[in-house]
């Protein structure tokens, strides 16, 4: 998702309007055919260079063409009359192009989540780098009110954690057919995890360290089971469409699950 500060184009339009009025004043005073001063040429070139990138980001093709023409004309030498006319045409080109661009408004609370995604998920991203794109996508979908898509990406994030948890408990294949973890159903994986956890809890020679580790695994498996029952089953089979609070709940619980795992486990 392209995150763009639209106000930048607004500032550019305001600045171009100021240049237009300045040039118009000089034209009215009879200086229209005089060459513009070097300082104004340099300022215009600098501004046009800055905003060329913004126009390219937003695919304002008409405006880009006018900026290119404007730059060439400035370097060749322009009069105040020509500057006034060129600025007017450039502003019209930008305004025309903007009619055909769509911008999404992101509410303040959701925008804050977008801004902080790399910080709030930092430990999970470090431990599970392959989940990075889905983490960003899940937060972006929530911000854009694509709530079911947010839940879908959240479950993809959690699945990466579930695989690592399974490998840590020596679960490598699933069922009589020996399915690899990547192709096994969550229910089958969770059942295999419960068997491993029961074996750990009933093993002799327990001490404080082993008990703490067993609790960690049990907590993680419990959270994975909750994610499966509440969201993963439904979203995987197109049985339900989610609203914003439900998507946020799924995103939050997934983050908690991944942060818990990152305390002791990682893809590395």
N, C-alpha and C positions, 0 to 999 in steps of 0.2 A: 504494500500500500504506500503510495506516495503521500507523505505528510508535507504539506506546503503552506507557508504563512501568506495567505492571500493578501494581507495588508501591504506586502511588498509592492504588488502591482498598483495598489491604491496610492502608495507614496510616490511611485514613478509617475503616475498620471497627474498627481498634484504638482510635482516638480516640473513636468512638461507644460502644465497650464501656466505656472509662474514664468517659465521661459517665453511662452507664447505671449503673455501679457507684456512682459518686458520688451520684447521685439516689437509688439504692436505700438507701444508707447513711442518708441523711437521712429517707427514708420510714420505715425501721426505727426511727429515733430519734424518730419522731412528728412530723416536719416535712413530711409528705407533702402537706398541704393548703396549705402556705405558697407564696406566689408566689416564683418564682426571682429572684435578684438581677439588676440591670441589667447587671453585668459578664458574667454567664453568658449572658444574652440576646444581648449583642453578640458574644460569642465564638461562640455557636452559629450565629448568622446569618452571620458571616464564614466559618466552616467550611462551612456548607451552600452558600453562594454559590460557594466555591472548588470544591467537589466536584460541584456541579450540572453544571459543564462536563464533568467526567470521565464522569459518568453519561450525558450527552448524546452524547459521543464513542462510547461503547460501547453506545448505544441501550438503556440500562437503563430502559425505560419505566415499569415499576412503581415503581422507586426515584425516578424524576423526579416522579411523582405524589405520593409520600410527602414528598419534599423540599418541594414547593410547599405542601402541607398543613401541614407542620411550620413553615415560615416564617410563614405566616399566623397559626398558633396562637401562635407566640412573640411576634409583634407585638401580639396581642390580650391576652397575659398568660397564662402557664402556671404550674401548680404543679409541685413536684418529682415528684409521682406521675404527672402527665401527661407530663412529660419522660421519665421512666423508661419509660413505656408506648410513647411515640412513637418513642423511640430503638430499642426492641426491634422494633417493627413495621418501621422503616426498614431495620434490619440484615437482617431476614428478607426484605424486598423485594429488597435488593441480592443476597443469597445466592441467592434464587430465580431472579432474572434471569440471574445469572452461570452457572447450570446450562446455559443455552441459548446461551452464547457460546463460540466456539472461538478459541483463541489458539495461534499458532505460536511455537515456541522457535527462536531463531536462535543457532547456536553462536558462541562469542566471536570466532573468527577471521573468520567471515562478517559478524558484526555490526560489526566494525571496518571492513570494506570498505564497508558501508552508511554508516557515520558519515563516512567519508573520501571518498565518491564525488565530491563537488563539488571537493575539493582535488586528488585524484589525477588527475582528468580535466579540471582547470581550463583548461589550455591548449587542449585539444581542444574544450571547450565554447565557449570564447571564439572560436575560429576557425570552429567548425561549430555554431552555436547551434541549428540545426534538428535536430541529433542528440541534444540534451539529454534528451528524454523517453525515447528508446531506450537511452541510456546508463544512466539511472536504472533503467529497466525491466530491462535486462540484469543489473545488479548485484543488484537485488531478486530476480529469478528464480534467480540463483545462490545467494543467501542462503536462499531458501525451497526449495532442492533441486529446482527446476523446470529441470533442466539443458538439455534440448532447447530449451526456450523461451529460455534464456540464450544459446545458440548462435544461435538465430533472430534475436534482437534484436542480437546482436553483428554479424551479417552486414548487418543494416539500417544499423547505424552505419557499417560499412566502405563500404557502397555510396554513402553520402553523400560520403565521402572520395574514392572512386573517380571520382565524377562531377566533382568539383572538379579532381582531378588531370587528368582527360581534357580539361577545358576549358582548363586551363593549357597543355596540349600541343596546343591548337587542334583537338581532336577534338570536333566538334559534332554530327555525325550518323553513323550506322553502317550499313554495307552498301549494296547497290544500291538498296534501298527508302528509303534515307535516314531510318532510324529515329532519333527523338530519343534522347538518352542515357537518359532515364528509362524507355524501353520496350525498350532493347537488352539482350541477354544479356551476362553478364560475359565469357564467352569471346570474343565479338565485340569488346567494348570493349578487352579485353587485347590482342587481335590488332592492333587499330588503334593501341594505344599502342606496341606493339613496332615497328610501322612508323615511327611518329614518332621513336622513340628511335634507330632505325637511321639515320634521316635526320640527326638531330642529331650522332650519333657520326661520321658520314662527311662532315659539312659542313666546308668549308674555313675557315681563319681561326680555328682553335681556340686558346684561351688558358686561363690558369689559372681565371679566373672561369667561362667557359663549360664547362670540364671539370668543375668542382665542381657546377655546376647540372645538367649531364648525369648525373653520378653520383647526385645527389639524386633525380632523376626515375627513374633506373634502379633505385635501391634501393626507392623507393616502389612502382614497378610490380612488382618482384619480390615484395614483401610481399603486394601485392594478389593476385598469381598464386597464392601459397602459401595465402592465405585461401580462395581459390576452390577450389583442388584438395582441400584437407583438409576444409573445412567447408561452404562455400557450396553446392556441388553436391549434397551429401548432404542437408542440412537443407531445401533448397528442394523436394526431391522425396520427402520422407517415407521415405527409405531407411534411416534409422538413428536409434536413440535413444541419447542421450549420457549418460555418467555425470559425476559431479562433477569429477574431474580433467580430463576432456576439455573440459567446459564452462569451467573456469577457464583452461585453455590457450587456448581460443578467445577468451575475454574479454581475457586478457593480450596475446595477439598483436594483437587488434583495437586495444587501447589503444596499443600500441607503434606501430602503423601510423598511427593518428590523430595521435599526438603528433609523429611524424616529419613528417607533412604540415603540421601546424600551425606548424612552424618557418619555412615559406616561403609557405604557401598558406592561404586562408580563403574562406568563402562570400561574404565582402564584397568 
